[in-house]
Amino acid sequence: MRIYIGLYFIAIIFISTNLFAQDQISKTYYDAQQLKVKEIISQINGIKNGLYQLYYESGSLALEGTFSNGKREGIFVDYFPDTKDTLRTTNYKNDRKEGPSISYFEDGNISQMVNYSNNQINGELISYFPSGKVRQKATFINNKPDGLTLVYDEFENLIEKKTYENGVLEGYQEHFYSNEQLESKTYYKKGQFHGEQIAYHENGQIKSQINFKKGYQHGDFKYFHPDGQIAKTGKYRNGDPEGEFKSFYPNGQTQEIAQYKKGLAEGIFVIYYESGQIQEKTFHDRYNEVIKTISYFETGEVFKEVNFEQGREHGMTLIFYQNGKLREELPYRRGKIHGIQKIYTENGEIVLERFFNEGKVTGVTDRRKKENDNN
C-alpha cells in the first residue's frame, strides 16, 4: 500500500455515476479530462459492494479487492507498478485484516509472511532474501514484537539474536560474525542499555568492555587490540566522560592522554608518536575551551603552533622548519585567514606573501618571481 497511498491525497477527483440505478459503477480520475482512471468502485445504493480497483496514474492496476456493505471482505491484492505482478496479498474479514498477508519480490519470490488477528500482527513474522533464504524471524503479539527475534545473513548464518517484551528490548542482544562467532553481547532493561556490553574481535579476543546504566554509559570502560593488549581506558558518569582517558598503541606505548571533568575537556591533552615522543599538545582554558595546539616533529622540535578563541582559529599560526627556523606565518580572525600570510626560506628570507580579507585572497607578492625578473 505504501507505493500508492499518497495518491489519495494529491489526486483531483472527478466522479461519474449513474444516479438512477441501484447498482452503480463509479469512477474517479486523476485529471479534469477524465482520461486517467484512478478508481473503479462497485456500489449498491451508494455503498461499496463488489469489486473495487485502484490504478496507478500510469494506468496500471495498483490494488483490487471486494467490498461487502461498505467493508473490505476477502483477499485484497496489491500489484507492482506497470506490471501484473503481485506485490502483496492481504485477507480481510469485516473490514479488518485477518489471517495471512504475503508480500513478494517482483520475480515472484516471497519477501515476507505475516499473520493478522483482529487487524493486528499476531504470531510469527518471517522475512526473506530475494534468493528465498530466511532473513528474519520474529514473534508478534498485538502488533508488537514479543519474544525471540532472529536475523540471518544471505548464507543462512545467524548474525543477530534479541528478545522483546511488549515491543521493548529486554535481556541480551547478541550480534555474530558471519562464522557465527560472537561479536557483541549487550544487555537491555526496558529498552535501554543497562549493565555490561562486551564486544569481541573475530579471533575471539575481547574488543571492548563498556558499562551502561539506564541507557547512559556509566562506569569504567576498556578497549583492546586483537592481541589482547589494552587500546583505551576511561570512565563515564551518566553519559559524560570523567577523569583520565588513555589510549595505547599495539606495542603498549601511550598514544593519547586526555582529562575530563563533568563531561568537559580540561587541562592539556597530549598525543604521542609510537616512539614515545610527543606529537601534539592541546591546551584548554578554565572554561574548557581549546586555546592552543602545538605540534611537534618526531625528533622533538616544534612543527606548528595554532591559537584559538571560542573554538575557532584566531591569531597567528606559526609553522616551523625542523631546524627551528620559521617557515610560515598565517594570521586568523574568528576562524578565517585575515591579514598577510608570509612564507620563508630556511635562511629566513620571505619568498611569498598572500593578502587575505575574511578568508579571501586579495593580493599576492611573489618575491621569487621578482628576483627572476631582475636576473
C-alpha positions as CSV (number, residue, x, y, z in Angstrom):
1,M,0.0,0.0,0.0
2,R,2.9,2.4,0.6
3,I,3.5,2.6,-3.1
4,Y,0.3,4.4,-3.9
5,I,-1.2,5.6,-0.6
6,G,-0.1,9.2,-1.5
7,L,-2.4,9.1,-4.5
8,Y,-5.4,9.6,-2.2
9,F,-4.2,13.0,-1.1
10,I,-2.8,14.5,-4.3
11,A,-5.3,13.5,-7.0
12,I,-8.0,15.7,-8.4
13,I,-11.1,13.5,-8.2
14,F,-14.0,13.6,-10.6
15,I,-16.9,11.2,-10.2
16,S,-19.1,9.8,-12.9
17,T,-22.1,7.9,-11.6
18,N,-25.5,6.6,-12.8
19,L,-27.8,8.2,-10.3
20,F,-30.9,6.4,-11.4
21,A,-29.6,2.8,-10.8
22,Q,-29.3,1.0,-7.6
23,D,-26.3,-1.0,-8.9
24,Q,-23.7,1.6,-9.8
25,I,-20.2,1.6,-11.1
26,S,-18.4,4.8,-10.0
27,K,-15.1,6.1,-11.3
28,T,-12.7,8.7,-10.0
29,Y,-10.0,10.3,-12.2
30,Y,-6.6,11.8,-11.8
31,D,-7.3,14.5,-14.4
32,A,-10.0,17.0,-15.3
33,Q,-10.4,15.5,-18.7
34,Q,-11.4,12.2,-17.1
35,L,-8.9,10.2,-19.2
36,K,-6.8,8.7,-16.3
37,V,-8.9,6.5,-14.2
38,K,-8.0,6.4,-10.5
39,E,-10.7,4.1,-9.0
40,I,-13.4,1.8,-10.2
41,I,-16.0,1.3,-7.4
42,S,-18.9,-1.1,-7.4
43,Q,-21.8,0.3,-5.3
44,I,-25.3,-0.6,-4.3
45,N,-27.4,2.3,-3.1
46,G,-24.3,4.4,-2.7
47,I,-22.5,1.8,-0.5
48,K,-19.4,-0.1,-1.8
49,N,-20.4,-3.6,-2.8
50,G,-18.5,-5.8,-5.1
51,L,-15.2,-5.3,-7.0
52,Y,-13.0,-2.4,-6.1
53,Q,-10.0,-1.4,-8.2
54,L,-7.3,1.3,-7.7
55,Y,-5.0,2.3,-10.5
56,Y,-1.6,4.0,-10.7
57,E,-1.5,7.3,-12.5
58,S,0.3,5.4,-15.3
59,G,-2.8,3.3,-15.9
60,S,-1.7,0.0,-14.4
61,L,-3.7,-1.7,-11.7
62,A,-2.4,-1.0,-8.2
63,L,-4.9,-2.7,-6.0
64,E,-8.1,-4.8,-6.2
65,G,-10.4,-6.5,-3.8
66,T,-14.0,-6.9,-2.8
67,F,-16.3,-4.8,-0.6
68,S,-19.4,-6.1,1.2
69,N,-21.8,-3.5,2.6
70,G,-19.0,-0.9,2.6
71,K,-16.5,-3.1,4.3
72,R,-13.4,-4.9,2.8
73,E,-14.0,-8.6,2.7
74,G,-11.8,-11.4,1.4
75,I,-8.4,-11.1,-0.3
76,F,-7.1,-7.7,-1.5
77,V,-4.2,-7.8,-3.9
78,D,-1.5,-5.1,-4.4
79,Y,0.4,-5.0,-7.7
80,F,3.8,-3.6,-8.6
81,P,3.6,-0.5,-10.8
82,D,3.2,-1.1,-14.6
83,T,3.1,-4.9,-14.2
84,K,0.6,-7.6,-13.3
85,D,3.0,-9.0,-10.7
86,T,1.6,-9.3,-7.2
87,L,3.2,-7.1,-4.6
88,R,1.1,-8.3,-1.6
89,T,-2.0,-10.2,-0.7
90,T,-3.9,-9.4,2.4
91,N,-7.0,-11.1,3.8
92,Y,-9.9,-9.0,5.3
93,K,-12.8,-10.0,7.4
94,N,-15.5,-7.4,8.2
95,D,-13.0,-4.6,7.1
96,R,-10.2,-5.8,9.4
97,K,-7.1,-7.7,8.5
98,E,-7.5,-11.3,9.4
99,G,-5.2,-14.2,8.5
100,P,-2.1,-14.4,6.4
101,S,-0.6,-11.5,4.5
102,I,2.1,-12.3,2.0
103,S,4.5,-9.9,0.3
104,Y,6.5,-10.7,-2.8
105,F,9.6,-9.6,-4.7
106,E,9.0,-8.7,-8.4
107,D,10.3,-12.1,-9.5
108,G,7.5,-13.8,-7.5
109,N,9.6,-15.0,-4.6
110,I,8.1,-14.3,-1.2
111,S,9.6,-11.3,0.7
112,Q,7.6,-11.5,3.9
113,M,4.9,-13.6,5.5
114,V,2.9,-12.3,8.5
115,N,-0.4,-13.3,10.2
116,Y,-3.1,-10.9,11.3
117,S,-5.7,-11.4,14.0
118,N,-8.3,-8.7,14.6
119,N,-6.4,-6.2,12.4
120,Q,-3.1,-6.7,14.4
121,I,0.0,-8.7,13.7
122,N,0.0,-11.8,15.8
123,G,2.2,-14.8,15.6
124,E,5.4,-15.3,13.5
125,L,6.7,-12.8,11.0
126,I,9.2,-14.2,8.5
127,S,11.2,-12.0,6.1
128,Y,13.2,-13.5,3.2
129,F,16.1,-12.5,0.9
130,P,15.3,-12.5,-2.9
131,S,17.1,-15.8,-3.0
132,G,14.3,-17.3,-0.8
133,K,16.5,-17.8,2.2
134,V,15.2,-16.6,5.6
135,R,16.3,-13.1,6.6
136,Q,14.5,-12.6,9.8
137,K,12.1,-14.5,12.2
138,A,10.2,-12.6,14.8
139,T,7.1,-13.2,17.0
140,F,4.5,-10.5,17.4
141,I,1.6,-10.1,19.9
142,N,-0.9,-7.3,19.1
143,N,1.3,-5.5,16.6
144,K,4.4,-5.5,18.9
145,P,7.4,-7.8,18.8
146,D,7.3,-10.1,21.7
147,G,9.8,-12.9,22.3
148,L,12.8,-14.0,20.3
149,T,13.9,-12.3,17.1
150,L,16.5,-14.0,14.9
151,V,18.3,-12.3,12.0
152,Y,20.3,-14.1,9.3
153,D,22.7,-13.2,6.5
154,E,22.3,-14.5,2.9
155,F,24.4,-17.5,3.7
156,E,21.9,-18.6,6.5
157,N,24.3,-17.7,9.3
158,L,22.8,-16.3,12.4
159,I,24.0,-12.7,12.8
160,E,21.7,-11.3,15.5
161,K,19.6,-12.6,18.3
162,K,17.4,-10.4,20.6
163,T,14.4,-10.6,22.8
164,Y,11.4,-8.3,23.1
165,E,8.8,-7.9,25.8
166,N,5.7,-6.0,24.7
167,G,7.6,-4.3,21.9
168,V,10.6,-3.3,24.0
169,L,14.0,-4.9,24.0
170,E,14.6,-6.9,27.2
171,G,17.6,-9.1,28.1
172,Y,20.6,-9.9,26.0
173,Q,21.0,-8.8,22.4
174,E,23.8,-10.7,20.6
175,H,25.5,-10.0,17.3
176,F,27.6,-12.6,15.5
177,Y,30.2,-12.6,12.8
178,S,29.5,-14.5,9.6
179,N,31.2,-17.5,11.1
180,E,28.7,-17.3,14.0
181,Q,31.5,-16.3,16.3
182,L,30.0,-13.9,19.0
183,E,30.7,-10.3,18.0
184,S,28.9,-8.4,20.8
185,K,26.6,-9.0,23.8
186,T,24.5,-6.2,25.2
187,Y,22.0,-6.3,28.0
188,Y,18.8,-4.3,27.7
189,K,16.4,-3.3,30.5
190,K,13.1,-1.8,29.4
191,G,14.5,-0.9,26.0
192,Q,17.7,0.8,27.4
193,F,21.3,-0.3,27.6
194,H,21.9,-1.5,31.2
195,G,24.9,-3.3,32.6
196,E,27.9,-4.6,30.8
197,Q,28.3,-4.7,27.0
198,I,31.1,-6.9,25.7
199,A,32.4,-6.9,22.1
200,Y,34.8,-9.4,20.6
201,H,37.4,-9.4,17.8
202,E,36.8,-12.0,15.2
203,N,39.7,-14.1,16.7
204,G,37.7,-14.4,19.9
205,Q,39.7,-11.8,21.9
206,I,37.7,-9.2,23.8
207,K,37.4,-6.0,21.9
208,S,35.7,-3.8,24.4
209,Q,34.0,-3.9,27.9
210,I,31.6,-1.0,28.4
211,N,29.2,-0.4,31.3
212,F,25.8,1.3,31.0
213,K,23.1,2.5,33.4
214,K,19.6,3.3,32.3
215,G,20.7,3.9,28.8
216,Y,23.8,6.0,29.6
217,Q,27.4,4.9,29.5
218,H,28.4,4.7,33.2
219,G,31.5,3.4,34.9
220,D,34.8,2.2,33.6
221,F,35.4,1.1,30.0
222,K,38.2,-0.7,28.2
223,Y,39.1,-1.3,24.6
224,F,41.6,-4.0,23.5
225,H,43.7,-4.6,20.5
226,P,43.2,-8.0,18.7
227,D,46.2,-9.5,20.6
228,G,44.6,-8.6,23.9
229,Q,46.7,-5.5,24.7
230,I,44.9,-2.6,26.1
231,A,43.9,0.0,23.5
232,K,41.9,2.6,25.5
233,T,40.7,3.1,29.1
234,G,38.5,5.7,30.7
235,K,35.4,6.3,32.7
236,Y,31.9,7.7,32.2
237,R,29.4,9.1,34.7
238,N,25.8,9.2,33.5
239,G,26.9,9.5,29.9
240,D,29.6,12.1,30.4
241,P,33.4,11.4,30.3
242,E,35.0,11.8,33.7
243,G,38.7,11.7,34.7
244,E,41.6,10.5,32.7
245,F,41.3,8.8,29.3
246,K,44.3,7.0,27.9
247,S,44.8,5.2,24.6
248,F,47.7,2.9,23.6
249,Y,49.5,1.7,20.5
250,P,49.6,-2.1,20.0
251,N,53.2,-2.1,21.4
252,G,51.9,-0.8,24.7
253,Q,53.2,2.7,24.2
254,T,50.9,5.5,25.2
255,Q,49.1,7.1,22.2
256,E,47.0,9.8,23.9
257,I,46.1,11.2,27.3
258,A,43.1,13.4,27.9
259,Q,41.4,14.7,31.0
260,Y,37.6,15.4,31.5
261,K,35.5,16.8,34.3
262,K,31.7,16.6,34.2
263,G,31.9,15.8,30.5
264,L,34.1,18.8,29.6
265,A,37.7,18.7,28.4
266,E,40.2,20.3,30.8
267,G,43.9,20.7,31.1
268,I,46.3,19.5,28.5
269,F,45.6,16.7,26.0
270,V,48.8,15.0,24.8
271,I,49.2,12.8,21.7
272,Y,52.3,10.7,21.3
273,Y,54.2,9.1,18.4
274,E,54.6,5.4,18.6
275,S,58.2,6.0,19.5
276,G,57.1,7.8,22.7
277,Q,57.9,11.3,21.5
278,I,55.1,14.0,21.9
279,Q,53.3,14.6,18.7
280,E,50.8,17.3,19.8
281,K,49.6,19.1,22.8
282,T,46.2,20.7,23.1
283,F,45.6,23.4,25.8
284,H,42.2,24.2,27.4
285,D,41.3,27.3,29.4
286,R,39.3,27.3,32.6
287,Y,36.1,27.5,30.5
288,N,37.1,24.2,28.9
289,E,37.7,25.8,25.5
290,V,40.7,25.0,23.3
291,I,43.1,27.9,23.3
292,K,46.2,26.5,21.7
293,T,47.7,23.5,20.0
294,I,51.4,22.8,19.5
295,S,52.5,20.0,17.1
296,Y,56.0,18.5,17.1
297,F,58.3,16.7,14.8
298,E,59.1,13.2,16.0
299,T,62.6,14.4,16.8
300,G,61.1,16.8,19.4
301,E,61.2,20.2,17.6
302,V,58.1,22.4,17.3
303,F,56.4,22.0,13.9
304,K,53.2,24.1,14.3
305,E,51.5,26.5,16.8
306,V,47.8,27.3,16.4
307,N,45.8,29.7,18.6
308,F,42.1,29.5,19.2
309,E,39.3,31.7,20.5
310,Q,35.8,30.3,21.1
311,G,36.6,27.1,19.3
312,R,37.9,28.8,16.1
313,E,41.4,29.6,14.9
314,H,42.3,33.2,16.0
315,G,45.6,35.0,16.0
316,M,48.9,34.0,14.3
317,T,49.5,30.4,13.3
318,L,53.2,29.6,13.1
319,I,54.8,26.7,11.1
320,F,58.5,25.9,11.5
321,Y,61.2,24.0,9.7
322,Q,62.8,21.1,11.6
323,N,65.8,23.3,12.3
324,G,63.6,25.7,14.3
325,K,63.5,28.4,11.6
326,L,60.2,30.0,10.9
327,R,58.6,28.6,7.7
328,E,55.2,30.3,7.6
329,E,53.0,32.9,9.4
330,L,49.3,32.5,8.9
331,P,47.0,35.1,10.6
332,Y,43.4,34.1,11.5
333,R,40.5,36.1,12.7
334,R,37.4,34.3,14.0
335,G,38.2,31.1,12.0
336,K,39.1,32.8,8.7
337,I,42.5,33.7,7.3
338,H,42.8,37.5,7.7
339,G,45.9,39.6,7.1
340,I,49.2,38.8,5.5
341,Q,50.4,35.2,5.1
342,K,54.2,35.1,4.9
343,I,56.3,32.1,3.7
344,Y,60.0,31.9,4.5
345,T,63.1,30.0,3.3
346,E,65.2,28.1,5.8
347,N,67.5,31.0,5.7
348,G,64.8,33.4,7.0
349,E,64.1,35.2,3.7
350,I,60.5,36.0,2.7
351,V,59.7,34.4,-0.6
352,L,55.9,34.8,-0.8
353,E,53.2,37.0,0.7
354,R,49.5,36.5,0.3
355,F,47.0,39.1,1.4
356,F,43.7,37.9,2.9
357,N,40.4,39.6,3.9
358,E,38.0,37.4,5.8
359,G,39.3,34.2,4.1
360,K,39.5,35.6,0.6
361,V,42.8,36.3,-1.3
362,T,43.1,40.0,-2.2
363,G,46.7,40.0,-3.4
364,V,49.9,38.1,-3.9
365,T,53.5,39.2,-3.7
366,D,55.9,36.6,-5.1
367,R,59.5,37.7,-4.3
368,R,60.9,34.7,-6.2
369,K,59.3,36.0,-9.4
370,K,60.7,39.5,-8.8
371,E,64.2,38.1,-8.3
372,N,64.0,36.0,-11.5
373,D,62.8,39.1,-13.4
374,N,65.7,41.2,-12.1
375,N,68.1,38.5,-13.2
